[in-house]
Amino acid sequence: MLTISKSKLKAKMLGVFREIEKTGEEVIVTDNRKPVLKIIPLKEKKTFDKAFADVQGKMKYTDDVHKSTEEEWGDLK
């Protein structure tokens, strides 16, 4: 994880942002050596198909999908 002071970030912000985009690394911004901010890259939201692509067609659910599951969860109300 990279650490940078506010003053250095101000001077090199575009370069720092490009590095974050390229590496996906988080950056901690400091003020008088005290951490005050964390800059993190946004992660691409995956579609259902992409998120479960490696298991699609490999799993089977053999129980009735309409069956109540209240008994399994007990008194959570």
N, CA, C and O atoms as a CHARMM CRD file, in Angstrom:
* protein
*
  308
    1    1 MET  N      0.84800  -1.16800   0.00000 PROA 1      0.00000
    2    1 MET  CA     0.00000   0.00000   0.00000 PROA 1      0.00000
    3    1 MET  C      0.89800   1.23700   0.00000 PROA 1      0.00000
    4    1 MET  O      1.82200   1.35200   0.80500 PROA 1      0.00000
    5    2 LEU  N      0.61400   2.12800  -0.89100 PROA 2      0.00000
    6    2 LEU  CA     1.37800   3.35600  -1.04700 PROA 2      0.00000
    7    2 LEU  C      0.88900   4.40200  -0.05400 PROA 2      0.00000
    8    2 LEU  O     -0.30900   4.48900   0.21900 PROA 2      0.00000
    9    3 THR  N      1.82000   5.20300   0.49300 PROA 3      0.00000
   10    3 THR  CA     1.48400   6.31600   1.37100 PROA 3      0.00000
   11    3 THR  C      2.06600   7.57900   0.76800 PROA 3      0.00000
   12    3 THR  O      3.20500   7.58600   0.30000 PROA 3      0.00000
   13    4 ILE  N      1.27000   8.66600   0.78200 PROA 4      0.00000
   14    4 ILE  CA     1.72400   9.93000   0.20800 PROA 4      0.00000
   15    4 ILE  C      1.15100  11.07700   1.03800 PROA 4      0.00000
   16    4 ILE  O      0.02900  10.98900   1.53500 PROA 4      0.00000
   17    5 SER  N      1.91500  12.14000   1.18400 PROA 5      0.00000
   18    5 SER  CA     1.43600  13.30600   1.92900 PROA 5      0.00000
   19    5 SER  C      0.47600  14.11300   1.05400 PROA 5      0.00000
   20    5 SER  O      0.47900  14.00200  -0.17200 PROA 5      0.00000
   21    6 LYS  N     -0.34500  14.92800   1.72100 PROA 6      0.00000
   22    6 LYS  CA    -1.28600  15.77700   0.97900 PROA 6      0.00000
   23    6 LYS  C     -0.55100  16.68200   0.00000 PROA 6      0.00000
   24    6 LYS  O     -0.99000  16.85300  -1.13700 PROA 6      0.00000
   25    7 SER  N      0.55900  17.25900   0.43100 PROA 7      0.00000
   26    7 SER  CA     1.27900  18.19900  -0.43600 PROA 7      0.00000
   27    7 SER  C      1.85200  17.49900  -1.67100 PROA 7      0.00000
   28    7 SER  O      1.80100  18.05200  -2.76900 PROA 7      0.00000
   29    8 LYS  N      2.39600  16.29300  -1.50500 PROA 8      0.00000
   30    8 LYS  CA     2.91000  15.55400  -2.66100 PROA 8      0.00000
   31    8 LYS  C      1.76300  15.09600  -3.56600 PROA 8      0.00000
   32    8 LYS  O      1.89300  15.09400  -4.79000 PROA 8      0.00000
   33    9 LEU  N      0.65000  14.71100  -2.95900 PROA 9      0.00000
   34    9 LEU  CA    -0.50500  14.29500  -3.75400 PROA 9      0.00000
   35    9 LEU  C     -1.00000  15.45200  -4.61600 PROA 9      0.00000
   36    9 LEU  O     -1.32200  15.26600  -5.78900 PROA 9      0.00000
   37   10 LYS  N     -1.05900  16.65200  -4.02500 PROA 10     0.00000
   38   10 LYS  CA    -1.51600  17.81900  -4.76900 PROA 10     0.00000
   39   10 LYS  C     -0.64200  18.05200  -6.00000 PROA 10     0.00000
   40   10 LYS  O     -1.14900  18.35900  -7.07900 PROA 10     0.00000
   41   11 ALA  N      0.65000  17.90800  -5.83600 PROA 11     0.00000
   42   11 ALA  CA     1.58000  18.15300  -6.93600 PROA 11     0.00000
   43   11 ALA  C      1.56600  17.03800  -7.98400 PROA 11     0.00000
   44   11 ALA  O      1.83300  17.29100  -9.15900 PROA 11     0.00000
   45   12 LYS  N      1.25500  15.80500  -7.56800 PROA 12     0.00000
   46   12 LYS  CA     1.36700  14.65300  -8.46900 PROA 12     0.00000
   47   12 LYS  C      0.05200  13.88700  -8.62000 PROA 12     0.00000
   48   12 LYS  O      0.06000  12.70200  -8.95300 PROA 12     0.00000
   49   13 MET  N     -1.06600  14.55000  -8.38000 PROA 13     0.00000
   50   13 MET  CA    -2.35300  13.85800  -8.30200 PROA 13     0.00000
   51   13 MET  C     -2.68800  13.03100  -9.53700 PROA 13     0.00000
   52   13 MET  O     -3.05800  11.86400  -9.40800 PROA 13     0.00000
   53   14 LEU  N     -2.57000  13.60000 -10.71700 PROA 14     0.00000
   54   14 LEU  CA    -2.92500  12.86700 -11.92800 PROA 14     0.00000
   55   14 LEU  C     -2.07600  11.60500 -12.07300 PROA 14     0.00000
   56   14 LEU  O     -2.59600  10.54400 -12.41900 PROA 14     0.00000
   57   15 GLY  N     -0.79700  11.71200 -11.81500 PROA 15     0.00000
   58   15 GLY  CA     0.08300  10.54300 -11.89000 PROA 15     0.00000
   59   15 GLY  C     -0.28300   9.48600 -10.86600 PROA 15     0.00000
   60   15 GLY  O     -0.27300   8.29200 -11.16300 PROA 15     0.00000
   61   16 VAL  N     -0.61000   9.93100  -9.65200 PROA 16     0.00000
   62   16 VAL  CA    -1.01800   8.99500  -8.59400 PROA 16     0.00000
   63   16 VAL  C     -2.30500   8.29300  -8.99700 PROA 16     0.00000
   64   16 VAL  O     -2.42800   7.07900  -8.83400 PROA 16     0.00000
   65   17 PHE  N     -3.26500   9.04800  -9.52300 PROA 17     0.00000
   66   17 PHE  CA    -4.52400   8.43200  -9.94800 PROA 17     0.00000
   67   17 PHE  C     -4.29000   7.41400 -11.05300 PROA 17     0.00000
   68   17 PHE  O     -4.88600   6.33600 -11.04100 PROA 17     0.00000
   69   18 ARG  N     -3.43700   7.74200 -11.99700 PROA 18     0.00000
   70   18 ARG  CA    -3.14700   6.79100 -13.08800 PROA 18     0.00000
   71   18 ARG  C     -2.50700   5.52200 -12.54800 PROA 18     0.00000
   72   18 ARG  O     -2.81100   4.42400 -13.01300 PROA 18     0.00000
   73   19 GLU  N     -1.62900   5.66700 -11.57600 PROA 19     0.00000
   74   19 GLU  CA    -0.97700   4.49500 -10.96200 PROA 19     0.00000
   75   19 GLU  C     -2.00400   3.62100 -10.24100 PROA 19     0.00000
   76   19 GLU  O     -1.95100   2.39400 -10.32900 PROA 19     0.00000
   77   20 ILE  N     -2.93000   4.24900  -9.53500 PROA 20     0.00000
   78   20 ILE  CA    -3.98600   3.49700  -8.83900 PROA 20     0.00000
   79   20 ILE  C     -4.82800   2.72700  -9.85400 PROA 20     0.00000
   80   20 ILE  O     -5.14500   1.55600  -9.64300 PROA 20     0.00000
   81   21 GLU  N     -5.18700   3.38300 -10.95100 PROA 21     0.00000
   82   21 GLU  CA    -5.97700   2.71800 -11.99100 PROA 21     0.00000
   83   21 GLU  C     -5.23000   1.53500 -12.58100 PROA 21     0.00000
   84   21 GLU  O     -5.82000   0.48600 -12.84100 PROA 21     0.00000
   85   22 LYS  N     -3.93100   1.70500 -12.79200 PROA 22     0.00000
   86   22 LYS  CA    -3.12000   0.66200 -13.42300 PROA 22     0.00000
   87   22 LYS  C     -2.87900  -0.52600 -12.49500 PROA 22     0.00000
   88   22 LYS  O     -2.99600  -1.67800 -12.91500 PROA 22     0.00000
   89   23 THR  N     -2.54600  -0.25100 -11.24000 PROA 23     0.00000
   90   23 THR  CA    -2.15700  -1.31400 -10.32000 PROA 23     0.00000
   91   23 THR  C     -3.28700  -1.83900  -9.45100 PROA 23     0.00000
   92   23 THR  O     -3.23800  -2.97500  -8.97800 PROA 23     0.00000
   93   24 GLY  N     -4.31400  -1.00300  -9.24000 PROA 24     0.00000
   94   24 GLY  CA    -5.38900  -1.40300  -8.34000 PROA 24     0.00000
   95   24 GLY  C     -5.00500  -1.25700  -6.88200 PROA 24     0.00000
   96   24 GLY  O     -5.74800  -1.68100  -5.99600 PROA 24     0.00000
   97   25 GLU  N     -3.85400  -0.66200  -6.62400 PROA 25     0.00000
   98   25 GLU  CA    -3.35000  -0.50700  -5.25700 PROA 25     0.00000
   99   25 GLU  C     -4.04200   0.65300  -4.55100 PROA 25     0.00000
  100   25 GLU  O     -4.37900   1.66000  -5.17400 PROA 25     0.00000
  101   26 GLU  N     -4.24600   0.50300  -3.25800 PROA 26     0.00000
  102   26 GLU  CA    -4.81200   1.56400  -2.44100 PROA 26     0.00000
  103   26 GLU  C     -3.72100   2.55300  -2.04800 PROA 26     0.00000
  104   26 GLU  O     -2.54500   2.19500  -1.97600 PROA 26     0.00000
  105   27 VAL  N     -4.11600   3.80200  -1.79200 PROA 27     0.00000
  106   27 VAL  CA    -3.17000   4.83000  -1.39100 PROA 27     0.00000
  107   27 VAL  C     -3.67600   5.49200  -0.11000 PROA 27     0.00000
  108   27 VAL  O     -4.84200   5.87800  -0.02200 PROA 27     0.00000
  109   28 ILE  N     -2.80300   5.62000   0.87000 PROA 28     0.00000
  110   28 ILE  CA    -3.12000   6.33000   2.10400 PROA 28     0.00000
  111   28 ILE  C     -2.53400   7.72800   1.99200 PROA 28     0.00000
  112   28 ILE  O     -1.35500   7.89300   1.67900 PROA 28     0.00000
  113   29 VAL  N     -3.36300   8.73100   2.24900 PROA 29     0.00000
  114   29 VAL  CA    -2.92300  10.12400   2.20300 PROA 29     0.00000
  115   29 VAL  C     -2.70800  10.57800   3.64600 PROA 29     0.00000
  116   29 VAL  O     -3.54800  10.34400   4.51500 PROA 29     0.00000
  117   30 THR  N     -1.56800  11.23300   3.88600 PROA 30     0.00000
  118   30 THR  CA    -1.24000  11.66900   5.23800 PROA 30     0.00000
  119   30 THR  C     -1.22300  13.19300   5.34700 PROA 30     0.00000
  120   30 THR  O     -1.02200  13.90700   4.36400 PROA 30     0.00000
  121   31 ASP  N     -1.43700  13.65800   6.55700 PROA 31     0.00000
  122   31 ASP  CA    -1.32000  15.07100   6.89400 PROA 31     0.00000
  123   31 ASP  C     -0.48500  15.12300   8.17300 PROA 31     0.00000
  124   31 ASP  O     -0.91200  14.64500   9.22400 PROA 31     0.00000
  125   32 ASN  N      0.71500  15.70900   8.07100 PROA 32     0.00000
  126   32 ASN  CA     1.65800  15.71100   9.18800 PROA 32     0.00000
  127   32 ASN  C      1.92500  14.28700   9.68900 PROA 32     0.00000
  128   32 ASN  O      1.95000  14.02500  10.89100 PROA 32     0.00000
  129   33 ARG  N      2.12300  13.38500   8.73600 PROA 33     0.00000
  130   33 ARG  CA     2.42800  11.96100   8.96000 PROA 33     0.00000
  131   33 ARG  C      1.28500  11.16200   9.58100 PROA 33     0.00000
  132   33 ARG  O      1.46900  10.00100   9.95000 PROA 33     0.00000
  133   34 LYS  N      0.12200  11.76800   9.69800 PROA 34     0.00000
  134   34 LYS  CA    -1.04000  11.06900  10.24400 PROA 34     0.00000
  135   34 LYS  C     -1.95300  10.67400   9.08100 PROA 34     0.00000
  136   34 LYS  O     -2.30400  11.53500   8.27400 PROA 34     0.00000
  137   35 PRO  N     -2.34500   9.40800   8.97000 PROA 35     0.00000
  138   35 PRO  CA    -3.25000   8.98400   7.88700 PROA 35     0.00000
  139   35 PRO  C     -4.60000   9.69300   8.02100 PROA 35     0.00000
  140   35 PRO  O     -5.21000   9.69300   9.09000 PROA 35     0.00000
  141   36 VAL  N     -5.05500  10.29700   6.92000 PROA 36     0.00000
  142   36 VAL  CA    -6.33100  11.01000   6.94500 PROA 36     0.00000
  143   36 VAL  C     -7.30000  10.56900   5.85900 PROA 36     0.00000
  144   36 VAL  O     -8.50700  10.76300   5.99800 PROA 36     0.00000
  145   37 LEU  N     -6.79800   9.98500   4.79100 PROA 37     0.00000
  146   37 LEU  CA    -7.65000   9.54400   3.68700 PROA 37     0.00000
  147   37 LEU  C     -7.13400   8.23300   3.10800 PROA 37     0.00000
  148   37 LEU  O     -5.94800   7.91600   3.20600 PROA 37     0.00000
  149   38 LYS  N     -8.04200   7.48500   2.50900 PROA 38     0.00000
  150   38 LYS  CA    -7.64900   6.29700   1.75100 PROA 38     0.00000
  151   38 LYS  C     -8.28200   6.42600   0.37100 PROA 38     0.00000
  152   38 LYS  O     -9.48900   6.63800   0.24900 PROA 38     0.00000
  153   39 ILE  N     -7.46600   6.29700  -0.65600 PROA 39     0.00000
  154   39 ILE  CA    -7.96800   6.32400  -2.03000 PROA 39     0.00000
  155   39 ILE  C     -7.93500   4.88400  -2.53700 PROA 39     0.00000
  156   39 ILE  O     -6.89000   4.23400  -2.53600 PROA 39     0.00000
  157   40 ILE  N     -9.09200   4.40300  -2.96700 PROA 40     0.00000
  158   40 ILE  CA    -9.17000   3.02800  -3.46800 PROA 40     0.00000
  159   40 ILE  C     -9.78800   3.04500  -4.86200 PROA 40     0.00000
  160   40 ILE  O    -10.66400   3.86200  -5.15000 PROA 40     0.00000
  161   41 PRO  N     -9.33100   2.14300  -5.72200 PROA 41     0.00000
  162   41 PRO  CA    -9.92400   2.08100  -7.06000 PROA 41     0.00000
  163   41 PRO  C    -11.31700   1.45100  -7.00000 PROA 41     0.00000
  164   41 PRO  O    -11.58200   0.58300  -6.16800 PROA 41     0.00000
  165   42 LEU  N    -12.17900   1.89000  -7.87300 PROA 42     0.00000
  166   42 LEU  CA   -13.50200   1.26800  -7.98000 PROA 42     0.00000
  167   42 LEU  C    -13.35100  -0.06500  -8.68800 PROA 42     0.00000
  168   42 LEU  O    -12.58100  -0.19800  -9.63900 PROA 42     0.00000
  169   43 LYS  N    -14.08400  -1.03000  -8.21700 PROA 43     0.00000
  170   43 LYS  CA   -14.06500  -2.33100  -8.87000 PROA 43     0.00000
  171   43 LYS  C    -15.26900  -2.44000  -9.78400 PROA 43     0.00000
  172   43 LYS  O    -16.36600  -1.98500  -9.45800 PROA 43     0.00000
  173   44 GLU  N    -15.04300  -3.04200 -10.91400 PROA 44     0.00000
  174   44 GLU  CA   -16.11700  -3.23300 -11.88700 PROA 44     0.00000
  175   44 GLU  C    -17.16500  -4.17400 -11.30500 PROA 44     0.00000
  176   44 GLU  O    -16.84600  -5.24800 -10.79500 PROA 44     0.00000
  177   45 LYS  N    -18.41200  -3.75300 -11.39100 PROA 45     0.00000
  178   45 LYS  CA   -19.49000  -4.63200 -10.93700 PROA 45     0.00000
  179   45 LYS  C    -19.65100  -5.74400 -11.95300 PROA 45     0.00000
  180   45 LYS  O    -19.72000  -5.49900 -13.15800 PROA 45     0.00000
  181   46 LYS  N    -19.71000  -6.96200 -11.45800 PROA 46     0.00000
  182   46 LYS  CA   -19.86000  -8.10800 -12.34500 PROA 46     0.00000
  183   46 LYS  C    -21.32800  -8.44800 -12.51100 PROA 46     0.00000
  184   46 LYS  O    -22.12300  -8.31100 -11.58100 PROA 46     0.00000
  185   47 THR  N    -21.67100  -8.88900 -13.69400 PROA 47     0.00000
  186   47 THR  CA   -23.01400  -9.40100 -13.91800 PROA 47     0.00000
  187   47 THR  C    -23.11700 -10.75900 -13.23900 PROA 47     0.00000
  188   47 THR  O    -22.10400 -11.37200 -12.90400 PROA 47     0.00000
  189   48 PHE  N    -24.32500 -11.21900 -13.03900 PROA 48     0.00000
  190   48 PHE  CA   -24.53400 -12.53800 -12.44900 PROA 48     0.00000
  191   48 PHE  C    -23.79100 -13.60400 -13.24600 PROA 48     0.00000
  192   48 PHE  O    -23.12000 -14.46300 -12.67300 PROA 48     0.00000
  193   49 ASP  N    -23.91300 -13.54400 -14.57000 PROA 49     0.00000
  194   49 ASP  CA   -23.27400 -14.55100 -15.41700 PROA 49     0.00000
  195   49 ASP  C    -21.76000 -14.55300 -15.25000 PROA 49     0.00000
  196   49 ASP  O    -21.15200 -15.62200 -15.19400 PROA 49     0.00000
  197   50 LYS  N    -21.13800 -13.37500 -15.16800 PROA 50     0.00000
  198   50 LYS  CA   -19.68300 -13.30900 -14.98800 PROA 50     0.00000
  199   50 LYS  C    -19.27100 -13.79400 -13.60100 PROA 50     0.00000
  200   50 LYS  O    -18.28100 -14.51100 -13.45300 PROA 50     0.00000
  201   51 ALA  N    -20.04000 -13.39600 -12.58700 PROA 51     0.00000
  202   51 ALA  CA   -19.69100 -13.75900 -11.21300 PROA 51     0.00000
  203   51 ALA  C    -19.74300 -15.27200 -10.98800 PROA 51     0.00000
  204   51 ALA  O    -18.94700 -15.81300 -10.22000 PROA 51     0.00000
  205   52 PHE  N    -20.66500 -15.94700 -11.64500 PROA 52     0.00000
  206   52 PHE  CA   -20.83600 -17.38100 -11.42300 PROA 52     0.00000
  207   52 PHE  C    -20.47900 -18.22500 -12.64600 PROA 52     0.00000
  208   52 PHE  O    -20.88700 -19.38300 -12.73400 PROA 52     0.00000
  209   53 ALA  N    -19.73300 -17.66700 -13.57900 PROA 53     0.00000
  210   53 ALA  CA   -19.39100 -18.36600 -14.81600 PROA 53     0.00000
  211   53 ALA  C    -18.66800 -19.69200 -14.56600 PROA 53     0.00000
  212   53 ALA  O    -18.91500 -20.67400 -15.26600 PROA 53     0.00000
  213   54 ASP  N    -17.78200 -19.72300 -13.57700 PROA 54     0.00000
  214   54 ASP  CA   -16.99100 -20.94000 -13.34300 PROA 54     0.00000
  215   54 ASP  C    -17.79800 -22.08500 -12.74000 PROA 54     0.00000
  216   54 ASP  O    -17.34400 -23.22800 -12.76500 PROA 54     0.00000
  217   55 VAL  N    -18.98800 -21.80700 -12.19700 PROA 55     0.00000
  218   55 VAL  CA   -19.78700 -22.88900 -11.60600 PROA 55     0.00000
  219   55 VAL  C    -21.10000 -23.14200 -12.34700 PROA 55     0.00000
  220   55 VAL  O    -21.81900 -24.08700 -12.02300 PROA 55     0.00000
  221   56 GLN  N    -21.41500 -22.31500 -13.33000 PROA 56     0.00000
  222   56 GLN  CA   -22.66400 -22.51800 -14.05600 PROA 56     0.00000
  223   56 GLN  C    -22.65500 -23.87100 -14.76500 PROA 56     0.00000
  224   56 GLN  O    -21.68800 -24.24800 -15.42800 PROA 56     0.00000
  225   57 GLY  N    -23.75400 -24.57500 -14.60200 PROA 57     0.00000
  226   57 GLY  CA   -23.89600 -25.88500 -15.22300 PROA 57     0.00000
  227   57 GLY  C    -23.22500 -27.00100 -14.44000 PROA 57     0.00000
  228   57 GLY  O    -23.28800 -28.15800 -14.85500 PROA 57     0.00000
  229   58 LYS  N    -22.58600 -26.68900 -13.32400 PROA 58     0.00000
  230   58 LYS  CA   -21.87100 -27.68900 -12.53800 PROA 58     0.00000
  231   58 LYS  C    -22.56800 -27.99400 -11.22000 PROA 58     0.00000
  232   58 LYS  O    -22.14500 -28.88900 -10.48800 PROA 58     0.00000
  233   59 MET  N    -23.62200 -27.26700 -10.91300 PROA 59     0.00000
  234   59 MET  CA   -24.30600 -27.45300  -9.63300 PROA 59     0.00000
  235   59 MET  C    -25.73300 -27.90200  -9.87500 PROA 59     0.00000
  236   59 MET  O    -26.36200 -27.55700 -10.87500 PROA 59     0.00000
  237   60 LYS  N    -26.22400 -28.68300  -8.92400 PROA 60     0.00000
  238   60 LYS  CA   -27.60700 -29.13300  -9.00200 PROA 60     0.00000
  239   60 LYS  C    -28.28100 -28.86400  -7.66700 PROA 60     0.00000
  240   60 LYS  O    -27.69700 -29.09300  -6.60800 PROA 60     0.00000
  241   61 TYR  N    -29.49700 -28.38200  -7.72500 PROA 61     0.00000
  242   61 TYR  CA   -30.31000 -28.19600  -6.52900 PROA 61     0.00000
  243   61 TYR  C    -31.42500 -29.20500  -6.62300 PROA 61     0.00000
  244   61 TYR  O    -32.26300 -29.12100  -7.52100 PROA 61     0.00000
  245   62 THR  N    -31.45000 -30.15900  -5.71300 PROA 62     0.00000
  246   62 THR  CA   -32.38700 -31.27300  -5.83300 PROA 62     0.00000
  247   62 THR  C    -33.62800 -31.13600  -4.96400 PROA 62     0.00000
  248   62 THR  O    -34.55800 -31.93600  -5.08100 PROA 62     0.00000
  249   63 ASP  N    -33.65300 -30.13400  -4.09500 PROA 63     0.00000
  250   63 ASP  CA   -34.81700 -29.94300  -3.23700 PROA 63     0.00000
  251   63 ASP  C    -35.85300 -29.09200  -3.96800 PROA 63     0.00000
  252   63 ASP  O    -35.54700 -28.47300  -4.98700 PROA 63     0.00000
  253   64 ASP  N    -37.06600 -29.06500  -3.45100 PROA 64     0.00000
  254   64 ASP  CA   -38.13700 -28.25500  -4.02000 PROA 64     0.00000
  255   64 ASP  C    -37.83200 -26.78200  -3.75300 PROA 64     0.00000
  256   64 ASP  O    -37.73400 -26.37600  -2.59400 PROA 64     0.00000
  257   65 VAL  N    -37.68200 -25.98600  -4.79200 PROA 65     0.00000
  258   65 VAL  CA   -37.33900 -24.57400  -4.62300 PROA 65     0.00000
  259   65 VAL  C    -38.47800 -23.77300  -3.99300 PROA 65     0.00000
  260   65 VAL  O    -38.25400 -22.65300  -3.53400 PROA 65     0.00000
  261   66 HSD  N    -39.66200 -24.30900  -3.96300 PROA 66     0.00000
  262   66 HSD  CA   -40.81200 -23.63100  -3.37300 PROA 66     0.00000
  263   66 HSD  C    -41.04200 -24.03700  -1.92000 PROA 66     0.00000
  264   66 HSD  O    -41.94900 -23.51100  -1.27500 PROA 66     0.00000
  265   67 LYS  N    -40.25300 -24.94800  -1.40000 PROA 67     0.00000
  266   67 LYS  CA   -40.39200 -25.45100  -0.03900 PROA 67     0.00000
  267   67 LYS  C    -39.98400 -24.35200   0.95900 PROA 67     0.00000
  268   67 LYS  O    -38.98000 -23.66800   0.76300 PROA 67     0.00000
  269   68 SER  N    -40.75900 -24.19900   2.00700 PROA 68     0.00000
  270   68 SER  CA   -40.47400 -23.20200   3.04000 PROA 68     0.00000
  271   68 SER  C    -39.18400 -23.56600   3.78600 PROA 68     0.00000
  272   68 SER  O    -38.89600 -24.74000   4.01700 PROA 68     0.00000
  273   69 THR  N    -38.43300 -22.55600   4.14800 PROA 69     0.00000
  274   69 THR  CA   -37.19600 -22.78600   4.91000 PROA 69     0.00000
  275   69 THR  C    -37.28700 -22.20900   6.33000 PROA 69     0.00000
  276   69 THR  O    -36.27700 -22.08100   7.02300 PROA 69     0.00000
  277   70 GLU  N    -38.51000 -21.86300   6.75300 PROA 70     0.00000
  278   70 GLU  CA   -38.69900 -21.24900   8.06200 PROA 70     0.00000
  279   70 GLU  C    -38.15300 -22.11600   9.19300 PROA 70     0.00000
  280   70 GLU  O    -37.55600 -21.59400  10.13500 PROA 70     0.00000
  281   71 GLU  N    -38.34600 -23.42100   9.11600 PROA 71     0.00000
  282   71 GLU  CA   -37.86500 -24.31900  10.17400 PROA 71     0.00000
  283   71 GLU  C    -36.34600 -24.24400  10.31300 PROA 71     0.00000
  284   71 GLU  O    -35.82500 -24.26800  11.42800 PROA 71     0.00000
  285   72 GLU  N    -35.64500 -24.15700   9.21200 PROA 72     0.00000
  286   72 GLU  CA   -34.19100 -24.08900   9.24700 PROA 72     0.00000
  287   72 GLU  C    -33.69600 -22.86100   9.99100 PROA 72     0.00000
  288   72 GLU  O    -32.67100 -22.92200  10.67000 PROA 72     0.00000
  289   73 TRP  N    -34.40500 -21.75000   9.87500 PROA 73     0.00000
  290   73 TRP  CA   -33.94900 -20.48800  10.43000 PROA 73     0.00000
  291   73 TRP  C    -34.42500 -20.27000  11.86300 PROA 73     0.00000
  292   73 TRP  O    -33.93300 -19.36800  12.54100 PROA 73     0.00000
  293   74 GLY  N    -35.34800 -21.05900  12.32400 PROA 74     0.00000
  294   74 GLY  CA   -35.80000 -20.95100  13.71400 PROA 74     0.00000
  295   74 GLY  C    -36.50400 -19.63700  14.00400 PROA 74     0.00000
  296   74 GLY  O    -37.14700 -19.05300  13.13300 PROA 74     0.00000
  297   75 ASP  N    -36.37200 -19.18700  15.23200 PROA 75     0.00000
  298   75 ASP  CA   -37.05400 -17.97400  15.68400 PROA 75     0.00000
  299   75 ASP  C    -36.15100 -16.75900  15.55000 PROA 75     0.00000
  300   75 ASP  O    -35.67100 -16.23000  16.55200 PROA 75     0.00000
  301   76 LEU  N    -35.91900 -16.32000  14.34600 PROA 76     0.00000
  302   76 LEU  CA   -35.10000 -15.13900  14.10400 PROA 76     0.00000
  303   76 LEU  C    -35.94100 -13.87100  14.04200 PROA 76     0.00000
  304   76 LEU  O    -35.41400 -12.77400  13.85600 PROA 76     0.00000
  305   77 LYS  N    -37.23600 -14.02800  14.19700 PROA 77     0.00000
  306   77 LYS  CA   -38.13300 -12.87600  14.06800 PROA 77     0.00000
  307   77 LYS  C    -38.04800 -11.98600  15.27300 PROA 77     0.00000
  308   77 LYS  O    -38.73600 -10.96700  15.33800 PROA 77     0.00000
